[in-house]
Amino acid sequence: MPATTAAGWGWMMIAALGFLVGQVASAVLLVAVAAANGNLHDVSRLAAQTVPPAWVTVTGLVGLWIGFVGSVIVASRSTGTGSVRRDMHLEFRGVDFIVGPLVGFGGQLVLLPLLYLPLEHVIPHLNQKLAQPAKHLTGGFPGADLAVIGVLTVVVVPVVEELLFRGLFLRGALRAFAGAGRRLGPVLAVVCTGVVFGLAHLEALETLGLAAFGVVLAFMAYRWRRLGPCILAHASFNLVAILALATIGVPH
């Protein structure tokens, strides 16, 4: 955790900058790859498709990861110990492999359905609309492509996003809000981290569910003081969505 309140705010700002850099890097890489494979003039259309080509999805993810991981490294080396593992509490324990999946599966199968239940009679075809972002990321690909993107979504994405949100941003927020009190400070940090996590996905309808699950993950990171259970919960949460698309698909 950063040593001072100023450093705490600094970590939060670095996390925000890392998110922005990731967005720019994603766009730049996408253009570069599109130019290399002869699709430069079609890149906007391909990226906007309900199910874009696998290379579009992978390129976008890699660009985001550059910004996310880069910001974590910068914060660790500038005002941390220089060790990402130590600064972000990147640790796993045996119990994490039980608690994490239970929370992740519960998030998809219990938390989200309860949150969106009141909206089912207000928003037509709610389930299909909620599934569209996952379909955009992983749906419709042939077996090999789906396997690769599935592995990236279940293995790499949780690690990278947890390092940024429950590592860098939450640690910074805990220090930044420490002056609010022993109880209120952590509450503000946990809630703020969850809301930012939801908003960062840039999906209006899914923000409620992602923010709520983000709060759960932030609480886990605060409660157990390590990212292990959060990473495994996040991975399990994503796995449910991948399996649903791979087995039953999503209506067009």
Secondary structure as the mmCIF struct_conf table of DSSP 4:
data_model
#
loop_
_struct_conf.conf_type_id
_struct_conf.id
_struct_conf.beg_label_comp_id
_struct_conf.beg_label_asym_id
_struct_conf.beg_label_seq_id
_struct_conf.end_label_comp_id
_struct_conf.end_label_asym_id
_struct_conf.end_label_seq_id
BEND BEND1 ALA A 3 THR A 4
HELX_RH_AL_P HELX_RH_AL_P1 THR A 5 ALA A 36
TURN_TY1_P TURN_TY1_P1 ASN A 37 GLY A 38
HELX_RH_3T_P HELX_RH_3T_P1 LEU A 40 ASP A 42
HELX_RH_AL_P HELX_RH_AL_P2 VAL A 43 ALA A 48
BEND BEND2 GLN A 49 VAL A 51
HELX_RH_AL_P HELX_RH_AL_P3 ALA A 54 THR A 79
BEND BEND3 GLY A 80 GLY A 80
BEND BEND4 GLY A 82 GLY A 82
HELX_RH_AL_P HELX_RH_AL_P4 VAL A 84 ASP A 87
TURN_TY1_P TURN_TY1_P2 MET A 88 HIS A 89
TURN_TY1_P TURN_TY1_P3 GLY A 94 VAL A 95
HELX_RH_AL_P HELX_RH_AL_P5 ASP A 96 GLY A 106
HELX_RH_PI_P HELX_RH_PI_P1 GLY A 107 LEU A 111
HELX_RH_AL_P HELX_RH_AL_P6 LEU A 112 TYR A 116
HELX_RH_3T_P HELX_RH_3T_P2 LEU A 117 LEU A 119
TURN_TY1_P TURN_TY1_P4 GLU A 120 VAL A 122
BEND BEND5 ILE A 123 ILE A 123
TURN_TY1_P TURN_TY1_P5 PRO A 124 HIS A 125
HELX_RH_AL_P HELX_RH_AL_P7 LEU A 126 THR A 138
TURN_TY1_P TURN_TY1_P6 GLY A 139 GLY A 140
HELX_RH_AL_P HELX_RH_AL_P8 GLY A 143 VAL A 151
HELX_RH_PI_P HELX_RH_PI_P2 LEU A 152 VAL A 156
HELX_RH_AL_P HELX_RH_AL_P9 VAL A 157 GLU A 162
HELX_RH_PI_P HELX_RH_PI_P3 LEU A 163 PHE A 169
HELX_RH_AL_P HELX_RH_AL_P10 LEU A 170 ALA A 176
TURN_TY1_P TURN_TY1_P7 PHE A 177 PHE A 177
HELX_RH_3T_P HELX_RH_3T_P3 ALA A 178 ALA A 180
TURN_TY1_P TURN_TY1_P8 ARG A 182 ARG A 183
HELX_RH_AL_P HELX_RH_AL_P11 LEU A 184 ALA A 200
TURN_TY1_P TURN_TY1_P9 HIS A 201 HIS A 201
TURN_TY1_P TURN_TY1_P10 ALA A 204 GLU A 206
HELX_RH_AL_P HELX_RH_AL_P12 THR A 207 TRP A 224
BEND BEND6 ARG A 225 LEU A 227
HELX_RH_AL_P HELX_RH_AL_P13 GLY A 228 THR A 247
TURN_TY1_P TURN_TY1_P11 ILE A 248 ILE A 248
#
